[in-house]
Amino acid sequence: MYKAIPLNDGFYIPVIGLGTYKLPNPDDVENIVKFAIDAGYRHFDCAWIHENEEAVGKAIKAKIIENVIKREDLFITTKVWNNFHRREKVMEKLKLSLREMKLNYVDLYLIHWPIGFNETSKTVPLGDGPGAYSDVDYLETWKGMEDCLSCGFTRSIGLANFNSEQIDRILRHAKYNPVINQIEVHPKFSQKKLIQFCKEPNIVVSAYYPFGVGEQTGTPRFPETTVLDENIHRIGRKYNKTAAQVVLNYLVSLGLCVVPKSESNLRISEYINIFDFQLEPEDVVYLDSCNRNNRICTMRAFMDHPHYPFRIEY
Ligand SMILES: NC(=O)c1ccc[n+]([C@@H]2O[C@H](COP(=O)([O-])OP(=O)(O)OC[C@H]3O[C@@H](n4cnc5c(N)ncnc54)[C@H](OP(=O)(O)O)[C@@H]3O)[C@@H](O)[C@H]2O)c1
């Protein structure tokens, strides 16, 4: 069974979504997304910055034409990138993503990061210093998100990479509350405090980098830096599952949704096949004990940005 969890606005999010960051060239992306739909995925975690939304959209259209799915079966997320935090730009960028994907609406629109860059800056202005930063407050960006909701271009709105103080500030000013905060979570970076914080306002946490792989060197350093250690492989053997399936099952059992990325058909099939076993308490205790506060996606180059989210504990 493919589970979905309720959002605070009445919609449901399927707990497993296919991450689409760093998926390869457009033809491959189209085939990967088609394969994933056939394998049962109904949730795709997209973003303008991934530069592949057109190919994702082609795959969706093809599968709708083939009668494999209807649009309403899918949960499509996209995100507004840091250069476009001005209120009017937020909707302009969503319309662009919709045009690329040939959709009338997305299910979820997220502010990708609380930190804004100037519209004329590079998309990732490494080494360009504070002159590349915009002074648009993310509260203004949130108003743009609410505009998109009111106009029906998205069903739900949310955040990514926001810390507890930033979420609290949004909640104090929002007309519509965020439904999601998408953050890095894996056994070595358990984020227990931020997850707990999100419970009270009923904000679902979506876990990216579920295997703690990341791409610090430009290519995934797998399996050396993964969270999938020999003990997790051993746990997997008990249930006839892989270590990756154990980690995804564990994260979902915590009430999170997860967005692993893969371009391997084998692993795409593997990640969605995690709902037929339940970890024994001793295995959960081991996974809980793996935390090392080991954040991979630090965005350290932008530490001096006034809205850099990782200066406080959570
Ligand atoms: N909101 C944000 O700021 C943010 C930031 C980062 C990511 N995200 C989202 O989260 C998604 C997931 O993040 P991610 O894709 O970077 O990390 P991830 O899902 O933790 O890692 C996936 C990487 O690990 C590799 N991998 C997994 N199992 C493997 C194995 N057994 N052997 C070899 N390689 C293996 C995959 O390669 P294969 O493709 O070959 O399987 C892939 O490159 C992204 O696609 C994106 O949608 C959001």
The ligand as an ORCA input file, in Angstrom:
! r2SCAN-3c Opt
* xyz 0 1
  N      14.802     21.588     -0.586
  C      16.089     21.492     -0.785
  O      16.860     22.435     -0.553
  C      16.667     20.218     -1.306
  C      18.052     20.014     -1.236
  C      18.555     18.818     -1.713
  C      17.699     17.860     -2.234
  N      16.342     18.093     -2.310
  C      15.399     17.105     -2.883
  O      15.675     15.858     -2.313
  C      15.962     14.905     -3.344
  C      16.913     13.868     -2.818
  O      18.191     14.422     -2.591
  P      19.465     13.781     -3.311
  O      18.972     13.262     -4.583
  O      20.550     14.730     -3.442
  O      19.930     12.748     -2.208
  P      19.563     11.246     -1.835
  O      18.210     10.848     -2.323
  O      19.868     11.067     -0.386
  O      20.700     10.461     -2.592
  C      20.506      9.908     -3.791
  C      21.862      9.614     -4.412
  O      22.422      8.446     -3.819
  C      22.743      7.524     -4.846
  N      22.545      6.146     -4.389
  C      21.572      5.685     -3.595
  N      21.732      4.363     -3.399
  C      22.824      3.992     -4.097
  C      23.511      2.780     -4.289
  N      23.098      1.633     -3.692
  N      24.595      2.788     -5.088
  C      25.013      3.922     -5.680
  N      24.410      5.120     -5.536
  C      23.329      5.146     -4.753
  C      21.775      7.825     -5.961
  O      22.313      7.378     -7.185
  P      21.338      6.718     -8.302
  O      20.604      7.849     -8.958
  O      22.279      6.024     -9.212
  O      20.397      5.782     -7.593
  C      21.658      9.342     -5.875
  O      22.653      9.977     -6.627
  C      16.472     15.759     -4.503
  O      16.394     15.093     -5.727
  C      15.547     16.960     -4.396
  O      14.313     16.657     -5.012
  C      15.827     19.247     -1.832
*
